[in-house]
């Protein structure tokens, strides 16, 4: 998805407008940029047809623009939140925070998706004495990575790259043993042998199985988390209940954990359909 994150130059330009003229002055520029991308990326719109049908919104140019605009606003909010000024204060609403408080004490796995603005959760975690370990297998543009991490030096955030193979598995095991938090995304799959099939919006859907397998093998608490934009400089953080399974066989346990997370995610996506940022045909099967 890196090609949809925006360019470092464009992000600096919009944040500069924000810095000098405020949020309301910079927001129209985001609107214009979104309109431009809507018009020049019509091929991408076709890949989203199945998604719009699944969530019950019109498969139209207006829907596609609303989708792009929501994405642009989330990117904008992510970067201006790092400015550290009074104007960049984000009002946060939390649902089912008690479940996270439990995970905070024991360590465990936070399951995310590419819905909403998950990166803004880092500010909320600042008030907790925890270390976050982000498991990733996506390449990130180095210039954008510098922008995103510029104000994170004082946060205990580690990146665990799955490209490191066995070392990544050792790092994950170490973090869980130390009662730390593992953050893992499950809604993008690249290899058919690392997936689990669930029902998602009444369709057979593949999620990445890694997080659910780790939760089972390590007997580790798992919690779904989703962060959505509810207005200008307003976000809402949804936590699921602790996800467990009473199944007995390994395959059934992993499938049960994945299905319960899928139900949690489905409810949030249905409420905020424009904030689903998988800009491809989500139900298309990956190549084996």
C-alpha positions as a Markdown table, in Angstrom:
| # | Residue | x | y | z |
|---|---|---|---|---|
| 1 | Unk | 0.0 | 0.0 | 0.0 |
| 2 | Unk | 3.0 | 2.3 | 0.1 |
| 3 | Unk | 2.1 | 3.8 | -3.3 |
| 4 | Unk | -1.1 | 5.2 | -1.6 |
| 5 | Unk | 0.6 | 6.7 | 1.4 |
| 6 | Unk | 1.5 | 10.0 | -0.4 |
| 7 | Unk | 4.9 | 11.5 | -1.1 |
| 8 | Unk | 7.2 | 13.1 | 1.5 |
| 9 | Unk | 7.2 | 16.4 | -0.4 |
| 10 | Unk | 3.4 | 16.5 | -0.5 |
| 11 | Unk | 3.1 | 15.6 | 3.2 |
| 12 | Unk | 5.6 | 18.3 | 4.1 |
| 13 | Unk | 3.7 | 20.9 | 2.0 |
| 14 | Unk | 0.4 | 20.2 | 3.7 |
| 15 | Unk | 1.8 | 20.0 | 7.2 |
| 16 | Unk | 3.6 | 23.4 | 6.5 |
| 17 | Unk | 0.2 | 24.9 | 5.6 |
| 18 | Unk | -1.2 | 23.5 | 8.8 |
| 19 | Unk | 1.7 | 24.9 | 10.8 |
| 20 | Unk | 1.4 | 28.4 | 9.5 |
| 21 | Unk | -2.4 | 28.7 | 8.9 |
| 22 | Unk | -4.0 | 26.0 | 11.1 |
| 23 | Unk | -6.1 | 22.9 | 10.5 |
| 24 | Unk | -9.0 | 24.6 | 8.6 |
| 25 | Unk | -6.7 | 26.2 | 6.1 |
| 26 | Unk | -4.8 | 23.0 | 5.3 |
| 27 | Unk | -7.9 | 20.8 | 5.0 |
| 28 | Unk | -9.1 | 22.2 | 1.6 |
| 29 | Unk | -5.8 | 21.3 | 0.1 |
| 30 | Unk | -6.4 | 17.7 | 1.2 |
| 31 | Unk | -9.8 | 17.9 | -0.5 |
| 32 | Unk | -8.2 | 19.0 | -3.8 |
| 33 | Unk | -5.5 | 16.4 | -3.7 |
| 34 | Unk | -8.1 | 13.7 | -3.0 |
| 35 | Unk | -10.2 | 14.9 | -6.0 |
| 36 | Unk | -7.1 | 14.8 | -8.2 |
| 37 | Unk | -6.3 | 11.2 | -7.2 |
| 38 | Unk | -9.9 | 10.2 | -7.6 |
| 39 | Unk | -9.8 | 11.3 | -11.3 |
| 40 | Unk | -6.5 | 9.8 | -12.2 |
| 41 | Unk | -6.9 | 6.4 | -10.6 |
| 42 | Unk | -10.1 | 5.1 | -12.1 |
| 43 | Unk | -8.5 | 1.6 | -12.7 |
| 44 | Unk | -8.1 | 1.3 | -9.0 |
| 45 | Unk | -11.8 | 2.1 | -8.5 |
| 46 | Unk | -12.8 | -1.0 | -10.4 |
| 47 | Unk | -10.9 | -3.2 | -7.9 |
| 48 | Unk | -13.0 | -1.8 | -5.1 |
| 49 | Unk | -16.4 | -2.8 | -6.6 |
| 50 | Unk | -16.7 | -6.0 | -4.6 |
| 51 | Unk | -15.9 | -4.1 | -1.4 |
| 52 | Unk | -18.6 | -1.5 | -2.0 |
| 53 | Unk | -21.1 | -4.2 | -2.7 |
| 54 | Unk | -20.2 | -6.1 | 0.4 |
| 55 | Unk | -20.6 | -3.2 | 2.8 |
| 56 | Unk | -23.8 | -1.9 | 1.0 |
| 57 | Unk | -22.7 | 1.4 | -0.4 |
| 58 | Unk | -23.1 | 2.6 | -4.0 |
| 59 | Unk | -20.4 | 1.5 | -6.5 |
| 60 | Unk | -20.0 | 5.1 | -7.8 |
| 61 | Unk | -17.5 | 7.8 | -8.4 |
| 62 | Unk | -18.9 | 9.7 | -5.4 |
| 63 | Unk | -18.2 | 6.7 | -3.2 |
| 64 | Unk | -14.7 | 6.3 | -4.6 |
| 65 | Unk | -14.0 | 10.0 | -3.9 |
| 66 | Unk | -15.3 | 9.7 | -0.3 |
| 67 | Unk | -13.0 | 6.7 | 0.1 |
| 68 | Unk | -9.9 | 8.5 | -1.1 |
| 69 | Unk | -10.8 | 11.7 | 0.9 |
| 70 | Unk | -11.2 | 9.7 | 4.1 |
| 71 | Unk | -7.8 | 8.0 | 3.4 |
| 72 | Unk | -6.2 | 11.4 | 2.8 |
| 73 | Unk | -7.6 | 12.9 | 6.0 |
| 74 | Unk | -6.3 | 10.0 | 8.0 |
| 75 | Unk | -2.8 | 10.5 | 6.5 |
| 76 | Unk | -3.0 | 14.2 | 7.2 |
| 77 | Unk | -4.1 | 13.6 | 10.8 |
| 78 | Unk | -1.3 | 11.1 | 11.3 |
| 79 | Unk | 1.4 | 13.6 | 10.4 |
| 80 | Unk | 0.0 | 16.8 | 12.0 |
| 81 | Unk | -0.5 | 14.9 | 15.2 |
| 82 | Unk | 3.3 | 14.7 | 15.3 |
| 83 | Unk | 3.6 | 18.5 | 15.3 |
| 84 | Unk | 3.2 | 18.7 | 19.0 |
| 85 | Unk | 1.3 | 22.0 | 19.1 |
| 86 | Unk | -1.8 | 22.7 | 21.0 |
| 87 | Unk | -3.7 | 22.8 | 17.7 |
| 88 | Unk | -2.7 | 19.2 | 17.0 |
| 89 | Unk | -4.4 | 17.9 | 20.2 |
| 90 | Unk | -6.5 | 14.9 | 19.2 |
| 91 | Unk | -9.7 | 14.1 | 21.2 |
| 92 | Unk | -9.9 | 10.4 | 21.9 |
| 93 | Unk | -12.9 | 8.3 | 22.7 |
| 94 | Unk | -12.3 | 4.7 | 23.8 |
| 95 | Unk | -14.7 | 1.7 | 23.7 |
| 96 | Unk | -14.1 | -1.3 | 26.0 |
| 97 | Unk | -10.8 | 0.0 | 27.4 |
| 98 | Unk | -11.0 | -2.5 | 30.3 |
| 99 | Unk | -10.1 | -5.3 | 27.9 |
| 100 | Unk | -6.9 | -3.5 | 26.9 |
| 101 | Unk | -6.1 | -2.8 | 30.6 |
| 102 | Unk | -6.1 | -6.5 | 31.1 |
| 103 | Unk | -3.7 | -7.1 | 28.1 |
| 104 | Unk | -1.5 | -4.3 | 29.4 |
| 105 | Unk | -0.9 | -6.2 | 32.6 |
| 106 | Unk | -0.1 | -9.5 | 31.0 |
| 107 | Unk | 1.3 | -8.6 | 27.5 |
| 108 | Unk | -0.1 | -10.2 | 24.4 |
| 109 | Unk | -1.2 | -9.6 | 20.9 |
| 110 | Unk | -3.1 | -6.6 | 19.5 |
| 111 | Unk | -4.6 | -7.5 | 16.1 |
| 112 | Unk | -5.0 | -4.6 | 13.7 |
| 113 | Unk | -6.2 | -4.2 | 10.1 |
| 114 | Unk | -5.8 | -1.5 | 7.5 |
| 115 | Unk | -9.0 | 0.1 | 8.6 |
| 116 | Unk | -8.9 | 3.6 | 10.1 |
| 117 | Unk | -5.8 | 5.2 | 11.4 |
| 118 | Unk | -4.0 | 2.5 | 13.5 |
| 119 | Unk | -0.8 | 4.5 | 13.7 |
| 120 | Unk | -2.5 | 7.1 | 15.8 |
| 121 | Unk | -2.9 | 4.5 | 18.6 |
| 122 | Unk | 0.7 | 5.1 | 19.5 |
| 123 | Unk | -0.2 | 8.5 | 21.1 |
| 124 | Unk | -2.8 | 6.7 | 23.3 |
| 125 | Unk | -0.2 | 4.1 | 24.4 |
| 126 | Unk | 2.2 | 6.8 | 25.6 |
| 127 | Unk | 0.4 | 6.9 | 29.0 |
| 128 | Unk | 1.2 | 3.2 | 29.6 |
| 129 | Unk | 4.5 | 1.7 | 30.7 |
| 130 | Unk | 4.7 | -0.8 | 27.8 |
| 131 | Unk | 6.9 | -1.7 | 24.9 |
| 132 | Unk | 5.2 | -2.1 | 21.5 |
| 133 | Unk | 6.6 | -4.6 | 18.9 |
| 134 | Unk | 5.2 | -4.0 | 15.5 |
| 135 | Unk | 5.4 | -7.1 | 13.2 |
| 136 | Unk | 5.6 | -6.1 | 9.6 |
| 137 | Unk | 6.4 | -7.6 | 6.2 |
| 138 | Unk | 5.7 | -4.5 | 4.1 |
| 139 | Unk | 8.4 | -2.4 | 2.6 |
| 140 | Unk | 8.2 | 1.3 | 3.6 |
| 141 | Unk | 9.6 | 4.2 | 1.7 |
| 142 | Unk | 12.6 | 5.3 | 3.7 |
| 143 | Unk | 11.8 | 9.0 | 3.5 |
| 144 | Unk | 8.3 | 8.4 | 4.7 |
| 145 | Unk | 9.6 | 6.2 | 7.4 |
| 146 | Unk | 11.8 | 9.0 | 8.7 |
| 147 | Unk | 8.8 | 11.4 | 8.7 |
| 148 | Unk | 6.6 | 8.9 | 10.6 |
| 149 | Unk | 9.2 | 8.1 | 13.2 |
| 150 | Unk | 10.6 | 11.6 | 13.7 |
| 151 | Unk | 8.9 | 12.1 | 17.0 |
| 152 | Unk | 8.9 | 8.5 | 18.2 |
| 153 | Unk | 12.4 | 8.5 | 19.8 |
| 154 | Unk | 11.0 | 8.5 | 23.3 |
| 155 | Unk | 8.5 | 5.8 | 22.7 |
| 156 | Unk | 9.4 | 2.2 | 23.2 |
| 157 | Unk | 8.6 | 0.9 | 19.7 |
| 158 | Unk | 10.3 | -2.0 | 18.0 |
| 159 | Unk | 9.9 | -3.1 | 14.4 |
| 160 | Unk | 10.0 | -6.9 | 13.9 |
| 161 | Unk | 10.5 | -7.6 | 10.2 |
| 162 | Unk | 9.2 | -11.0 | 9.1 |
| 163 | Unk | 11.8 | -10.8 | 6.3 |
| 164 | Unk | 14.3 | -11.8 | 9.0 |
| 165 | Unk | 12.9 | -15.3 | 9.2 |
| 166 | Unk | 13.8 | -17.3 | 12.4 |
| 167 | Unk | 15.1 | -14.1 | 14.0 |
| 168 | Unk | 11.7 | -12.5 | 13.8 |
| 169 | Unk | 10.2 | -15.6 | 15.5 |
| 170 | Unk | 12.8 | -15.3 | 18.3 |
| 171 | Unk | 12.1 | -11.6 | 18.8 |
| 172 | Unk | 8.3 | -12.3 | 19.0 |
| 173 | Unk | 8.9 | -15.0 | 21.6 |
| 174 | Unk | 11.2 | -12.7 | 23.6 |
| 175 | Unk | 8.7 | -9.9 | 23.6 |
| 176 | Unk | 5.8 | -12.1 | 24.8 |
| 177 | Unk | 8.0 | -13.6 | 27.5 |
| 178 | Unk | 8.7 | -10.1 | 28.8 |
| 179 | Unk | 5.0 | -9.3 | 28.9 |
| 180 | Unk | 5.3 | -6.8 | 26.0 |
| 181 | Unk | 2.7 | -6.1 | 23.3 |
| 182 | Unk | 2.9 | -7.5 | 19.8 |
| 183 | Unk | 1.0 | -5.6 | 17.1 |
| 184 | Unk | 0.2 | -7.5 | 14.0 |
| 185 | Unk | -1.8 | -6.8 | 10.9 |
| 186 | Unk | -3.9 | -9.7 | 9.5 |
| 187 | Unk | -5.9 | -8.4 | 6.6 |
| 188 | Unk | -3.3 | -8.7 | 3.8 |
| 189 | Unk | -2.0 | -12.0 | 2.6 |
| 190 | Unk | 0.7 | -12.7 | 0.0 |
| 191 | Unk | 1.1 | -16.5 | 0.3 |
| 192 | Unk | -1.7 | -19.0 | 0.2 |
| 193 | Unk | 0.0 | -21.3 | 2.8 |
| 194 | Unk | 0.0 | -18.5 | 5.5 |
| 195 | Unk | -3.8 | -17.9 | 5.5 |
| 196 | Unk | -6.9 | -18.8 | 7.4 |
| 197 | Unk | -10.3 | -18.7 | 5.8 |
| 198 | Unk | -13.2 | -16.9 | 7.7 |
| 199 | Unk | -16.6 | -15.6 | 6.8 |
| 200 | Unk | -16.3 | -11.8 | 6.4 |
| 201 | Unk | -19.4 | -9.9 | 5.2 |
| 202 | Unk | -21.0 | -13.3 | 4.3 |
| 203 | Unk | -18.1 | -14.1 | 1.9 |
| 204 | Unk | -15.2 | -16.6 | 2.3 |
| 205 | Unk | -12.2 | -14.4 | 3.1 |
| 206 | Unk | -8.6 | -15.1 | 3.7 |
| 207 | Unk | -6.7 | -13.4 | 6.6 |
| 208 | Unk | -3.1 | -13.8 | 7.5 |
| 209 | Unk | -2.9 | -16.7 | 9.9 |
| 210 | Unk | 0.4 | -15.7 | 11.7 |
| 211 | Unk | -1.1 | -13.8 | 14.6 |
| 212 | Unk | -3.7 | -16.4 | 15.4 |
| 213 | Unk | -1.1 | -19.2 | 15.3 |
| 214 | Unk | 1.2 | -17.3 | 17.7 |
| 215 | Unk | -1.7 | -16.7 | 20.1 |
| 216 | Unk | -2.4 | -20.4 | 20.1 |
| 217 | Unk | 1.2 | -21.7 | 20.3 |
| 218 | Unk | 2.2 | -19.2 | 23.0 |
| 219 | Unk | -1.1 | -19.4 | 24.9 |
| 220 | Unk | -1.1 | -15.6 | 24.7 |
| 221 | Unk | -4.1 | -13.2 | 25.2 |
| 222 | Unk | -5.3 | -11.6 | 21.9 |
| 223 | Unk | -7.3 | -8.5 | 21.5 |
| 224 | Unk | -8.8 | -6.8 | 18.4 |
| 225 | Unk | -8.2 | -3.1 | 18.0 |
| 226 | Unk | -9.4 | -0.5 | 15.5 |
| 227 | Unk | -8.9 | 3.3 | 15.4 |
| 228 | Unk | -11.3 | 5.4 | 13.3 |
| 229 | Unk | -11.6 | 9.0 | 12.5 |
| 230 | Unk | -14.9 | 10.4 | 13.8 |
| 231 | Unk | -14.3 | 14.1 | 12.9 |
| 232 | Unk | -11.7 | 16.8 | 12.7 |
| 233 | Unk | -9.0 | 15.8 | 15.2 |
| 234 | Unk | -11.3 | 13.2 | 16.7 |
| 235 | Unk | -10.7 | 9.5 | 16.9 |
| 236 | Unk | -12.4 | 6.6 | 18.5 |
| 237 | Unk | -10.5 | 3.5 | 19.6 |
| 238 | Unk | -12.4 | 0.2 | 19.6 |
| 239 | Unk | -11.2 | -2.8 | 21.6 |
| 240 | Unk | -12.8 | -6.2 | 21.3 |
| 241 | Unk | -13.2 | -8.5 | 24.2 |
| 242 | Unk | -10.2 | -10.8 | 24.9 |
| 243 | Unk | -10.4 | -13.3 | 22.0 |
| 244 | Unk | -10.2 | -16.9 | 23.2 |
| 245 | Unk | -11.4 | -20.3 | 22.0 |
| 246 | Unk | -12.8 | -23.4 | 23.7 |
| 247 | Unk | -12.0 | -25.7 | 20.7 |
| 248 | Unk | -9.6 | -28.6 | 21.2 |
| 249 | Unk | -7.8 | -29.2 | 17.9 |
| 250 | Unk | -5.1 | -26.8 | 16.7 |
| 251 | Unk | -6.7 | -26.1 | 13.3 |
| 252 | Unk | -10.1 | -25.4 | 14.9 |
| 253 | Unk | -8.7 | -23.1 | 17.6 |
| 254 | Unk | -6.8 | -21.0 | 15.0 |
| 255 | Unk | -9.9 | -20.8 | 12.8 |
| 256 | Unk | -12.1 | -19.9 | 15.8 |
| 257 | Unk | -9.8 | -17.1 | 16.9 |
| 258 | Unk | -9.7 | -15.7 | 13.4 |
| 259 | Unk | -13.5 | -15.9 | 12.9 |
| 260 | Unk | -14.1 | -14.0 | 16.2 |
| 261 | Unk | -11.7 | -11.3 | 15.2 |
| 262 | Unk | -13.4 | -11.1 | 11.8 |
| 263 | Unk | -16.8 | -10.5 | 13.5 |
| 264 | Unk | -15.3 | -7.7 | 15.5 |
| 265 | Unk | -13.7 | -6.0 | 12.5 |
| 266 | Unk | -16.9 | -6.5 | 10.4 |
| 267 | Unk | -18.9 | -4.4 | 12.9 |
| 268 | Unk | -16.5 | -1.5 | 12.8 |
| 269 | Unk | -16.0 | -1.6 | 9.0 |
| 270 | Unk | -19.8 | -1.6 | 8.6 |
| 271 | Unk | -20.1 | 1.5 | 10.7 |
| 272 | Unk | -17.2 | 3.3 | 9.0 |
| 273 | Unk | -17.0 | 1.9 | 5.4 |
| 274 | Unk | -15.0 | 4.7 | 4.0 |
| 275 | Unk | -12.1 | 4.0 | 6.3 |
| 276 | Unk | -11.2 | 0.6 | 4.8 |
| 277 | Unk | -7.8 | 1.3 | 3.2 |
| 278 | Unk | -7.1 | -2.0 | 1.3 |
| 279 | Unk | -7.3 | -0.5 | -2.2 |
| 280 | Unk | -7.5 | -3.8 | -4.1 |
| 281 | Unk | -10.0 | -6.6 | -4.6 |
| 282 | Unk | -9.9 | -7.9 | -1.1 |
| 283 | Unk | -11.8 | -11.1 | -1.9 |
| 284 | Unk | -9.4 | -12.2 | -4.7 |
| 285 | Unk | -7.4 | -15.3 | -3.7 |
| 286 | Unk | -3.6 | -14.9 | -3.6 |
| 287 | Unk | -1.5 | -17.0 | -5.9 |
| 288 | Unk | -0.2 | -20.2 | -4.4 |
